[in-house]
């Protein structure tokens, strides 16, 4: 099933954490260091998800799932 993997969950949670950090850093006065940290965490979540998926913690692709069923 698409996205039901440790890699996907980790990437999504890191992305949400980064967005939360960046959003809170803008309230009530912008704190640009924390905003930048939040943006870096958000962007790094995609890299972490891709690395975890490459390490075998991702969901199988549809092509692999169909081949294993036959």
mmCIF file of the N, C-alpha and C atoms, coordinates in Angstrom:
data_MODEL
# 
_entry.id   MODEL 
# 
loop_
_atom_site.group_PDB 
_atom_site.id 
_atom_site.type_symbol 
_atom_site.label_atom_id 
_atom_site.label_alt_id 
_atom_site.label_comp_id 
_atom_site.label_asym_id 
_atom_site.label_entity_id 
_atom_site.label_seq_id 
_atom_site.pdbx_PDB_ins_code 
_atom_site.Cartn_x 
_atom_site.Cartn_y 
_atom_site.Cartn_z 
_atom_site.occupancy 
_atom_site.B_iso_or_equiv 
_atom_site.pdbx_formal_charge 
_atom_site.auth_seq_id 
_atom_site.auth_comp_id 
_atom_site.auth_asym_id 
_atom_site.auth_atom_id 
_atom_site.pdbx_PDB_model_num 
ATOM 1   N N  . UNK A 1 1  ? 0.843  -1.174  0.000   1.00 0.00 ? 1  UNK A N  1 
ATOM 2   C CA . UNK A 1 1  ? 0.000  0.000   0.000   1.00 0.00 ? 1  UNK A CA 1 
ATOM 3   C C  . UNK A 1 1  ? 0.891  1.240   0.000   1.00 0.00 ? 1  UNK A C  1 
ATOM 4   N N  . UNK A 1 2  ? 0.555  2.198   -0.827  1.00 0.00 ? 2  UNK A N  1 
ATOM 5   C CA . UNK A 1 2  ? 1.370  3.389   -1.008  1.00 0.00 ? 2  UNK A CA 1 
ATOM 6   C C  . UNK A 1 2  ? 1.456  4.213   0.269   1.00 0.00 ? 2  UNK A C  1 
ATOM 7   N N  . UNK A 1 3  ? 2.668  4.494   0.705   1.00 0.00 ? 3  UNK A N  1 
ATOM 8   C CA . UNK A 1 3  ? 2.884  5.379   1.831   1.00 0.00 ? 3  UNK A CA 1 
ATOM 9   C C  . UNK A 1 3  ? 2.831  4.739   3.197   1.00 0.00 ? 3  UNK A C  1 
ATOM 10  N N  . UNK A 1 4  ? 2.426  3.498   3.287   1.00 0.00 ? 4  UNK A N  1 
ATOM 11  C CA . UNK A 1 4  ? 2.359  2.847   4.589   1.00 0.00 ? 4  UNK A CA 1 
ATOM 12  C C  . UNK A 1 4  ? 3.687  2.169   4.887   1.00 0.00 ? 4  UNK A C  1 
ATOM 13  N N  . UNK A 1 5  ? 4.666  2.971   5.221   1.00 0.00 ? 5  UNK A N  1 
ATOM 14  C CA . UNK A 1 5  ? 5.998  2.440   5.506   1.00 0.00 ? 5  UNK A CA 1 
ATOM 15  C C  . UNK A 1 5  ? 6.677  3.332   6.541   1.00 0.00 ? 5  UNK A C  1 
ATOM 16  N N  . UNK A 1 6  ? 7.679  2.786   7.216   1.00 0.00 ? 6  UNK A N  1 
ATOM 17  C CA . UNK A 1 6  ? 8.424  3.611   8.171   1.00 0.00 ? 6  UNK A CA 1 
ATOM 18  C C  . UNK A 1 6  ? 9.063  4.835   7.510   1.00 0.00 ? 6  UNK A C  1 
ATOM 19  N N  . UNK A 1 7  ? 9.525  4.690   6.276   1.00 0.00 ? 7  UNK A N  1 
ATOM 20  C CA . UNK A 1 7  ? 10.134 5.828   5.578   1.00 0.00 ? 7  UNK A CA 1 
ATOM 21  C C  . UNK A 1 7  ? 9.116  6.942   5.361   1.00 0.00 ? 7  UNK A C  1 
ATOM 22  N N  . UNK A 1 8  ? 7.925  6.590   4.933   1.00 0.00 ? 8  UNK A N  1 
ATOM 23  C CA . UNK A 1 8  ? 6.891  7.594   4.674   1.00 0.00 ? 8  UNK A CA 1 
ATOM 24  C C  . UNK A 1 8  ? 6.441  8.269   5.963   1.00 0.00 ? 8  UNK A C  1 
ATOM 25  N N  . UNK A 1 9  ? 6.219  7.478   7.004   1.00 0.00 ? 9  UNK A N  1 
ATOM 26  C CA . UNK A 1 9  ? 5.784  8.059   8.274   1.00 0.00 ? 9  UNK A CA 1 
ATOM 27  C C  . UNK A 1 9  ? 6.840  8.996   8.848   1.00 0.00 ? 9  UNK A C  1 
ATOM 28  N N  . UNK A 1 10 ? 8.102  8.593   8.780   1.00 0.00 ? 10 UNK A N  1 
ATOM 29  C CA . UNK A 1 10 ? 9.176  9.433   9.301   1.00 0.00 ? 10 UNK A CA 1 
ATOM 30  C C  . UNK A 1 10 ? 9.267  10.735  8.520   1.00 0.00 ? 10 UNK A C  1 
ATOM 31  N N  . UNK A 1 11 ? 9.176  10.651  7.197   1.00 0.00 ? 11 UNK A N  1 
ATOM 32  C CA . UNK A 1 11 ? 9.251  11.850  6.369   1.00 0.00 ? 11 UNK A CA 1 
ATOM 33  C C  . UNK A 1 11 ? 8.098  12.806  6.672   1.00 0.00 ? 11 UNK A C  1 
ATOM 34  N N  . UNK A 1 12 ? 6.902  12.274  6.807   1.00 0.00 ? 12 UNK A N  1 
ATOM 35  C CA . UNK A 1 12 ? 5.736  13.121  7.081   1.00 0.00 ? 12 UNK A CA 1 
ATOM 36  C C  . UNK A 1 12 ? 5.842  13.769  8.461   1.00 0.00 ? 12 UNK A C  1 
ATOM 37  N N  . UNK A 1 13 ? 6.244  13.005  9.457   1.00 0.00 ? 13 UNK A N  1 
ATOM 38  C CA . UNK A 1 13 ? 6.362  13.570  10.801  1.00 0.00 ? 13 UNK A CA 1 
ATOM 39  C C  . UNK A 1 13 ? 7.447  14.634  10.872  1.00 0.00 ? 13 UNK A C  1 
ATOM 40  N N  . UNK A 1 14 ? 8.576  14.410  10.195  1.00 0.00 ? 14 UNK A N  1 
ATOM 41  C CA . UNK A 1 14 ? 9.627  15.428  10.163  1.00 0.00 ? 14 UNK A CA 1 
ATOM 42  C C  . UNK A 1 14 ? 9.156  16.679  9.432   1.00 0.00 ? 14 UNK A C  1 
ATOM 43  N N  . UNK A 1 15 ? 8.419  16.493  8.365   1.00 0.00 ? 15 UNK A N  1 
ATOM 44  C CA . UNK A 1 15 ? 7.892  17.625  7.618   1.00 0.00 ? 15 UNK A CA 1 
ATOM 45  C C  . UNK A 1 15 ? 6.931  18.438  8.489   1.00 0.00 ? 15 UNK A C  1 
ATOM 46  N N  . UNK A 1 16 ? 6.043  17.766  9.191   1.00 0.00 ? 16 UNK A N  1 
ATOM 47  C CA . UNK A 1 16 ? 5.117  18.462  10.091  1.00 0.00 ? 16 UNK A CA 1 
ATOM 48  C C  . UNK A 1 16 ? 5.855  19.182  11.212  1.00 0.00 ? 16 UNK A C  1 
ATOM 49  N N  . UNK A 1 17 ? 6.903  18.558  11.741  1.00 0.00 ? 17 UNK A N  1 
ATOM 50  C CA . UNK A 1 17 ? 7.703  19.196  12.783  1.00 0.00 ? 17 UNK A CA 1 
ATOM 51  C C  . UNK A 1 17 ? 8.359  20.463  12.251  1.00 0.00 ? 17 UNK A C  1 
ATOM 52  N N  . UNK A 1 18 ? 8.936  20.380  11.060  1.00 0.00 ? 18 UNK A N  1 
ATOM 53  C CA . UNK A 1 18 ? 9.591  21.544  10.473  1.00 0.00 ? 18 UNK A CA 1 
ATOM 54  C C  . UNK A 1 18 ? 8.622  22.673  10.203  1.00 0.00 ? 18 UNK A C  1 
ATOM 55  N N  . UNK A 1 19 ? 7.452  22.336  9.670   1.00 0.00 ? 19 UNK A N  1 
ATOM 56  C CA . UNK A 1 19 ? 6.442  23.366  9.398   1.00 0.00 ? 19 UNK A CA 1 
ATOM 57  C C  . UNK A 1 19 ? 5.966  24.013  10.696  1.00 0.00 ? 19 UNK A C  1 
ATOM 58  N N  . UNK A 1 20 ? 5.819  23.201  11.741  1.00 0.00 ? 20 UNK A N  1 
ATOM 59  C CA . UNK A 1 20 ? 5.392  23.735  13.038  1.00 0.00 ? 20 UNK A CA 1 
ATOM 60  C C  . UNK A 1 20 ? 6.441  24.675  13.614  1.00 0.00 ? 20 UNK A C  1 
ATOM 61  N N  . UNK A 1 21 ? 7.708  24.273  13.565  1.00 0.00 ? 21 UNK A N  1 
ATOM 62  C CA . UNK A 1 21 ? 8.792  25.125  14.076  1.00 0.00 ? 21 UNK A CA 1 
ATOM 63  C C  . UNK A 1 21 ? 8.819  26.441  13.307  1.00 0.00 ? 21 UNK A C  1 
ATOM 64  N N  . UNK A 1 22 ? 8.761  26.360  11.980  1.00 0.00 ? 22 UNK A N  1 
ATOM 65  C CA . UNK A 1 22 ? 8.813  27.572  11.166  1.00 0.00 ? 22 UNK A CA 1 
ATOM 66  C C  . UNK A 1 22 ? 7.598  28.462  11.419  1.00 0.00 ? 22 UNK A C  1 
ATOM 67  N N  . UNK A 1 23 ? 6.429  27.857  11.555  1.00 0.00 ? 23 UNK A N  1 
ATOM 68  C CA . UNK A 1 23 ? 5.224  28.647  11.796  1.00 0.00 ? 23 UNK A CA 1 
ATOM 69  C C  . UNK A 1 23 ? 5.230  29.336  13.142  1.00 0.00 ? 23 UNK A C  1 
ATOM 70  N N  . UNK A 1 24 ? 5.636  28.616  14.180  1.00 0.00 ? 24 UNK A N  1 
ATOM 71  C CA . UNK A 1 24 ? 5.674  29.199  15.519  1.00 0.00 ? 24 UNK A CA 1 
ATOM 72  C C  . UNK A 1 24 ? 6.738  30.299  15.592  1.00 0.00 ? 24 UNK A C  1 
ATOM 73  N N  . UNK A 1 25 ? 7.806  30.150  14.832  1.00 0.00 ? 25 UNK A N  1 
ATOM 74  C CA . UNK A 1 25 ? 8.876  31.156  14.835  1.00 0.00 ? 25 UNK A CA 1 
ATOM 75  C C  . UNK A 1 25 ? 8.402  32.498  14.282  1.00 0.00 ? 25 UNK A C  1 
ATOM 76  N N  . UNK A 1 26 ? 7.308  32.508  13.557  1.00 0.00 ? 26 UNK A N  1 
ATOM 77  C CA . UNK A 1 26 ? 6.795  33.755  12.992  1.00 0.00 ? 26 UNK A CA 1 
ATOM 78  C C  . UNK A 1 26 ? 5.789  34.461  13.893  1.00 0.00 ? 26 UNK A C  1 
ATOM 79  N N  . UNK A 1 27 ? 5.449  33.853  15.037  1.00 0.00 ? 27 UNK A N  1 
ATOM 80  C CA . UNK A 1 27 ? 4.437  34.414  15.930  1.00 0.00 ? 27 UNK A CA 1 
ATOM 81  C C  . UNK A 1 27 ? 5.118  34.921  17.194  1.00 0.00 ? 27 UNK A C  1 
ATOM 82  N N  . UNK A 1 28 ? 4.839  36.036  17.775  1.00 0.00 ? 28 UNK A N  1 
ATOM 83  C CA . UNK A 1 28 ? 4.188  37.201  17.200  1.00 0.00 ? 28 UNK A CA 1 
ATOM 84  C C  . UNK A 1 28 ? 5.167  38.044  16.380  1.00 0.00 ? 28 UNK A C  1 
ATOM 85  N N  . UNK A 1 29 ? 6.458  37.949  16.687  1.00 0.00 ? 29 UNK A N  1 
ATOM 86  C CA . UNK A 1 29 ? 7.477  38.657  15.907  1.00 0.00 ? 29 UNK A CA 1 
ATOM 87  C C  . UNK A 1 29 ? 8.359  37.615  15.241  1.00 0.00 ? 29 UNK A C  1 
ATOM 88  N N  . UNK A 1 30 ? 8.712  37.819  13.998  1.00 0.00 ? 30 UNK A N  1 
ATOM 89  C CA . UNK A 1 30 ? 9.535  36.820  13.306  1.00 0.00 ? 30 UNK A CA 1 
ATOM 90  C C  . UNK A 1 30 ? 10.893 36.606  13.977  1.00 0.00 ? 30 UNK A C  1 
ATOM 91  N N  . UNK A 1 31 ? 11.216 35.360  14.204  1.00 0.00 ? 31 UNK A N  1 
ATOM 92  C CA . UNK A 1 31 ? 12.532 34.967  14.706  1.00 0.00 ? 31 UNK A CA 1 
ATOM 93  C C  . UNK A 1 31 ? 13.159 34.136  13.596  1.00 0.00 ? 31 UNK A C  1 
ATOM 94  N N  . UNK A 1 32 ? 13.991 34.785  12.800  1.00 0.00 ? 32 UNK A N  1 
ATOM 95  C CA . UNK A 1 32 ? 14.440 34.210  11.532  1.00 0.00 ? 32 UNK A CA 1 
ATOM 96  C C  . UNK A 1 32 ? 15.339 33.001  11.690  1.00 0.00 ? 32 UNK A C  1 
ATOM 97  N N  . UNK A 1 33 ? 16.069 32.881  12.789  1.00 0.00 ? 33 UNK A N  1 
ATOM 98  C CA . UNK A 1 33 ? 16.923 31.705  12.990  1.00 0.00 ? 33 UNK A CA 1 
ATOM 99  C C  . UNK A 1 33 ? 16.058 30.460  13.136  1.00 0.00 ? 33 UNK A C  1 
ATOM 100 N N  . UNK A 1 34 ? 15.022 30.529  13.973  1.00 0.00 ? 34 UNK A N  1 
ATOM 101 C CA . UNK A 1 34 ? 14.134 29.379  14.161  1.00 0.00 ? 34 UNK A CA 1 
ATOM 102 C C  . UNK A 1 34 ? 13.313 29.091  12.919  1.00 0.00 ? 34 UNK A C  1 
ATOM 103 N N  . UNK A 1 35 ? 12.946 30.141  12.193  1.00 0.00 ? 35 UNK A N  1 
ATOM 104 C CA . UNK A 1 35 ? 12.237 29.939  10.941  1.00 0.00 ? 35 UNK A CA 1 
ATOM 105 C C  . UNK A 1 35 ? 13.110 29.162  9.960   1.00 0.00 ? 35 UNK A C  1 
ATOM 106 N N  . UNK A 1 36 ? 14.387 29.530  9.888   1.00 0.00 ? 36 UNK A N  1 
ATOM 107 C CA . UNK A 1 36 ? 15.331 28.835  9.004   1.00 0.00 ? 36 UNK A CA 1 
ATOM 108 C C  . UNK A 1 36 ? 15.532 27.393  9.449   1.00 0.00 ? 36 UNK A C  1 
ATOM 109 N N  . UNK A 1 37 ? 15.616 27.161  10.746  1.00 0.00 ? 37 UNK A N  1 
ATOM 110 C CA . UNK A 1 37 ? 15.739 25.791  11.264  1.00 0.00 ? 37 UNK A CA 1 
ATOM 111 C C  . UNK A 1 37 ? 14.526 24.966  10.848  1.00 0.00 ? 37 UNK A C  1 
ATOM 112 N N  . UNK A 1 38 ? 13.338 25.535  10.968  1.00 0.00 ? 38 UNK A N  1 
ATOM 113 C CA . UNK A 1 38 ? 12.119 24.835  10.561  1.00 0.00 ? 38 UNK A CA 1 
ATOM 114 C C  . UNK A 1 38 ? 12.124 24.517  9.076   1.00 0.00 ? 38 UNK A C  1 
ATOM 115 N N  . UNK A 1 39 ? 12.580 25.457  8.262   1.00 0.00 ? 39 UNK A N  1 
ATOM 116 C CA . UNK A 1 39 ? 12.646 25.219  6.812   1.00 0.00 ? 39 UNK A CA 1 
ATOM 117 C C  . UNK A 1 39 ? 13.648 24.124  6.476   1.00 0.00 ? 39 UNK A C  1 
ATOM 118 N N  . UNK A 1 40 ? 14.777 24.108  7.158   1.00 0.00 ? 40 UNK A N  1 
ATOM 119 C CA . UNK A 1 40 ? 15.793 23.074  6.918   1.00 0.00 ? 40 UNK A CA 1 
ATOM 120 C C  . UNK A 1 40 ? 15.256 21.702  7.314   1.00 0.00 ? 40 UNK A C  1 
ATOM 121 N N  . UNK A 1 41 ? 14.574 21.612  8.454   1.00 0.00 ? 41 UNK A N  1 
ATOM 122 C CA . UNK A 1 41 ? 13.988 20.340  8.879   1.00 0.00 ? 41 UNK A CA 1 
ATOM 123 C C  . UNK A 1 41 ? 12.950 19.869  7.864   1.00 0.00 ? 41 UNK A C  1 
ATOM 124 N N  . UNK A 1 42 ? 12.138 20.803  7.372   1.00 0.00 ? 42 UNK A N  1 
ATOM 125 C CA . UNK A 1 42 ? 11.120 20.451  6.385   1.00 0.00 ? 42 UNK A CA 1 
ATOM 126 C C  . UNK A 1 42 ? 11.753 19.913  5.113   1.00 0.00 ? 42 UNK A C  1 
ATOM 127 N N  . UNK A 1 43 ? 12.774 20.579  4.613   1.00 0.00 ? 43 UNK A N  1 
ATOM 128 C CA . UNK A 1 43 ? 13.441 20.122  3.387   1.00 0.00 ? 43 UNK A CA 1 
ATOM 129 C C  . UNK A 1 43 ? 14.210 18.816  3.606   1.00 0.00 ? 43 UNK A C  1 
ATOM 130 N N  . UNK A 1 44 ? 14.788 18.667  4.790   1.00 0.00 ? 44 UNK A N  1 
ATOM 131 C CA . UNK A 1 44 ? 15.539 17.448  5.089   1.00 0.00 ? 44 UNK A CA 1 
ATOM 132 C C  . UNK A 1 44 ? 14.628 16.232  5.210   1.00 0.00 ? 44 UNK A C  1 
ATOM 133 N N  . UNK A 1 45 ? 13.349 16.442  5.493   1.00 0.00 ? 45 UNK A N  1 
ATOM 134 C CA . UNK A 1 45 ? 12.431 15.316  5.641   1.00 0.00 ? 45 UNK A CA 1 
ATOM 135 C C  . UNK A 1 45 ? 12.331 14.513  4.345   1.00 0.00 ? 45 UNK A C  1 
ATOM 136 N N  . UNK A 1 46 ? 12.363 15.181  3.212   1.00 0.00 ? 46 UNK A N  1 
ATOM 137 C CA . UNK A 1 46 ? 12.327 14.476  1.930   1.00 0.00 ? 46 UNK A CA 1 
ATOM 138 C C  . UNK A 1 46 ? 13.568 13.632  1.711   1.00 0.00 ? 46 UNK A C  1 
ATOM 139 N N  . UNK A 1 47 ? 14.712 14.163  2.105   1.00 0.00 ? 47 UNK A N  1 
ATOM 140 C CA . UNK A 1 47 ? 15.966 13.426  1.960   1.00 0.00 ? 47 UNK A CA 1 
ATOM 141 C C  . UNK A 1 47 ? 15.975 12.210  2.886   1.00 0.00 ? 47 UNK A C  1 
ATOM 142 N N  . UNK A 1 48 ? 15.528 12.416  4.120   1.00 0.00 ? 48 UNK A N  1 
ATOM 143 C CA . UNK A 1 48 ? 15.487 11.308  5.084   1.00 0.00 ? 48 UNK A CA 1 
ATOM 144 C C  . UNK A 1 48 ? 14.543 10.212  4.592   1.00 0.00 ? 48 UNK A C  1 
ATOM 145 N N  . UNK A 1 49 ? 13.388 10.598  4.091   1.00 0.00 ? 49 UNK A N  1 
ATOM 146 C CA . UNK A 1 49 ? 12.437 9.612   3.563   1.00 0.00 ? 49 UNK A CA 1 
ATOM 147 C C  . UNK A 1 49 ? 13.019 8.831   2.406   1.00 0.00 ? 49 UNK A C  1 
ATOM 148 N N  . UNK A 1 50 ? 13.714 9.526   1.512   1.00 0.00 ? 50 UNK A N  1 
ATOM 149 C CA . UNK A 1 50 ? 14.312 8.862   0.344   1.00 0.00 ? 50 UNK A CA 1 
ATOM 150 C C  . UNK A 1 50 ? 15.431 7.906   0.771   1.00 0.00 ? 50 UNK A C  1 
ATOM 151 N N  . UNK A 1 51 ? 16.257 8.325   1.725   1.00 0.00 ? 51 UNK A N  1 
ATOM 152 C CA . UNK A 1 51 ? 17.344 7.472   2.211   1.00 0.00 ? 51 UNK A CA 1 
ATOM 153 C C  . UNK A 1 51 ? 16.785 6.243   2.912   1.00 0.00 ? 51 UNK A C  1 
ATOM 154 N N  . UNK A 1 52 ? 15.763 6.435   3.741   1.00 0.00 ? 52 UNK A N  1 
ATOM 155 C CA . UNK A 1 52 ? 15.157 5.298   4.428   1.00 0.00 ? 52 UNK A CA 1 
ATOM 156 C C  . UNK A 1 52 ? 14.510 4.343   3.436   1.00 0.00 ? 52 UNK A C  1 
ATOM 157 N N  . UNK A 1 53 ? 13.877 4.887   2.402   1.00 0.00 ? 53 UNK A N  1 
ATOM 158 C CA . UNK A 1 53 ? 13.267 4.051   1.383   1.00 0.00 ? 53 UNK A CA 1 
ATOM 159 C C  . UNK A 1 53 ? 14.328 3.249   0.632   1.00 0.00 ? 53 UNK A C  1 
ATOM 160 N N  . UNK A 1 54 ? 15.440 3.884   0.333   1.00 0.00 ? 54 UNK A N  1 
ATOM 161 C CA . UNK A 1 54 ? 16.544 3.191   -0.341  1.00 0.00 ? 54 UNK A CA 1 
ATOM 162 C C  . UNK A 1 54 ? 17.168 2.113   0.541   1.00 0.00 ? 54 UNK A C  1 
ATOM 163 N N  . UNK A 1 55 ? 17.073 2.306   1.845   1.00 0.00 ? 55 UNK A N  1 
ATOM 164 C CA . UNK A 1 55 ? 17.615 1.327   2.783   1.00 0.00 ? 55 UNK A CA 1 
ATOM 165 C C  . UNK A 1 55 ? 16.672 0.153   3.001   1.00 0.00 ? 55 UNK A C  1 
ATOM 166 N N  . UNK A 1 56 ? 15.540 0.141   2.305   1.00 0.00 ? 56 UNK A N  1 
ATOM 167 C CA . UNK A 1 56 ? 14.618 -0.982  2.410   1.00 0.00 ? 56 UNK A CA 1 
ATOM 168 C C  . UNK A 1 56 ? 13.456 -0.774  3.353   1.00 0.00 ? 56 UNK A C  1 
ATOM 169 N N  . UNK A 1 57 ? 13.285 0.452   3.839   1.00 0.00 ? 57 UNK A N  1 
ATOM 170 C CA . UNK A 1 57 ? 12.200 0.725   4.770   1.00 0.00 ? 57 UNK A CA 1 
ATOM 171 C C  . UNK A 1 57 ? 11.001 1.386   4.106   1.00 0.00 ? 57 UNK A C  1 
ATOM 172 N N  . UNK A 1 58 ? 10.988 1.437   2.782   1.00 0.00 ? 58 UNK A N  1 
ATOM 173 C CA . UNK A 1 58 ? 9.891  2.050   2.045   1.00 0.00 ? 58 UNK A CA 1 
ATOM 174 C C  . UNK A 1 58 ? 8.885  1.019   1.586   1.00 0.00 ? 58 UNK A C  1 
ATOM 175 N N  . UNK A 1 59 ? 7.779  1.515   1.048   1.00 0.00 ? 59 UNK A N  1 
ATOM 176 C CA . UNK A 1 59 ? 6.747  0.633   0.509   1.00 0.00 ? 59 UNK A CA 1 
ATOM 177 C C  . UNK A 1 59 ? 7.215  0.067   -0.825  1.00 0.00 ? 59 UNK A C  1 
ATOM 178 N N  . UNK A 1 60 ? 6.769  -1.135  -1.152  1.00 0.00 ? 60 UNK A N  1 
ATOM 179 C CA . UNK A 1 60 ? 7.095  -1.726  -2.439  1.00 0.00 ? 60 UNK A CA 1 
ATOM 180 C C  . UNK A 1 60 ? 6.412  -0.950  -3.554  1.00 0.00 ? 60 UNK A C  1 
ATOM 181 N N  . UNK A 1 61 ? 7.072  -0.866  -4.686  1.00 0.00 ? 61 UNK A N  1 
ATOM 182 C CA . UNK A 1 61 ? 6.458  -0.211  -5.843  1.00 0.00 ? 61 UNK A CA 1 
ATOM 183 C C  . UNK A 1 61 ? 5.427  -1.152  -6.446  1.00 0.00 ? 61 UNK A C  1 
ATOM 184 N N  . UNK A 1 62 ? 4.422  -0.625  -7.164  1.00 0.00 ? 62 UNK A N  1 
ATOM 185 C CA . UNK A 1 62 ? 3.393  -1.486  -7.762  1.00 0.00 ? 62 UNK A CA 1 
ATOM 186 C C  . UNK A 1 62 ? 3.979  -2.539  -8.709  1.00 0.00 ? 62 UNK A C  1 
ATOM 187 N N  . UNK A 1 63 ? 5.044  -2.193  -9.421  1.00 0.00 ? 63 UNK A N  1 
ATOM 188 C CA . UNK A 1 63 ? 5.645  -3.158  -10.337 1.00 0.00 ? 63 UNK A CA 1 
ATOM 189 C C  . UNK A 1 63 ? 6.182  -4.367  -9.578  1.00 0.00 ? 63 UNK A C  1 
ATOM 190 N N  . UNK A 1 64 ? 6.818  -4.120  -8.450  1.00 0.00 ? 64 UNK A N  1 
ATOM 191 C CA . UNK A 1 64 ? 7.364  -5.223  -7.656  1.00 0.00 ? 64 UNK A CA 1 
ATOM 192 C C  . UNK A 1 64 ? 6.254  -6.056  -7.025  1.00 0.00 ? 64 UNK A C  1 
ATOM 193 N N  . UNK A 1 65 ? 5.194  -5.392  -6.573  1.00 0.00 ? 65 UNK A N  1 
ATOM 194 C CA . UNK A 1 65 ? 4.092  -6.117  -5.943  1.00 0.00 ? 65 UNK A CA 1 
ATOM 195 C C  . UNK A 1 65 ? 3.389  -7.028  -6.959  1.00 0.00 ? 65 UNK A C  1 
ATOM 196 N N  . UNK A 1 66 ? 3.192  -6.566  -8.186  1.00 0.00 ? 66 UNK A N  1 
ATOM 197 C CA . UNK A 1 66 ? 2.521  -7.366  -9.201  1.00 0.00 ? 66 UNK A CA 1 
ATOM 198 C C  . UNK A 1 66 ? 3.394  -8.528  -9.625  1.00 0.00 ? 66 UNK A C  1 
ATOM 199 N N  . UNK A 1 67 ? 4.691  -8.355  -9.701  1.00 0.00 ? 67 UNK A N  1 
ATOM 200 C CA . UNK A 1 67 ? 5.576  -9.431  -10.099 1.00 0.00 ? 67 UNK A CA 1 
ATOM 201 C C  . UNK A 1 67 ? 5.646  -10.528 -9.037  1.00 0.00 ? 67 UNK A C  1 
ATOM 202 N N  . UNK A 1 68 ? 5.585  -10.109 -7.755  1.00 0.00 ? 68 UNK A N  1 
ATOM 203 C CA . UNK A 1 68 ? 5.687  -11.113 -6.702  1.00 0.00 ? 68 UNK A CA 1 
ATOM 204 C C  . UNK A 1 68 ? 4.393  -11.936 -6.578  1.00 0.00 ? 68 UNK A C  1 
ATOM 205 N N  . UNK A 1 69 ? 3.256  -11.397 -7.053  1.00 0.00 ? 69 UNK A N  1 
ATOM 206 C CA . UNK A 1 69 ? 1.997  -12.118 -6.951  1.00 0.00 ? 69 UNK A CA 1 
ATOM 207 C C  . UNK A 1 69 ? 1.861  -13.182 -8.051  1.00 0.00 ? 69 UNK A C  1 
ATOM 208 N N  . UNK A 1 70 ? 2.592  -13.043 -9.158  1.00 0.00 ? 70 UNK A N  1 
ATOM 209 C CA . UNK A 1 70 ? 2.461  -13.973 -10.273 1.00 0.00 ? 70 UNK A CA 1 
ATOM 210 C C  . UNK A 1 70 ? 3.393  -15.125 -10.127 1.00 0.00 ? 70 UNK A C  1 
# 
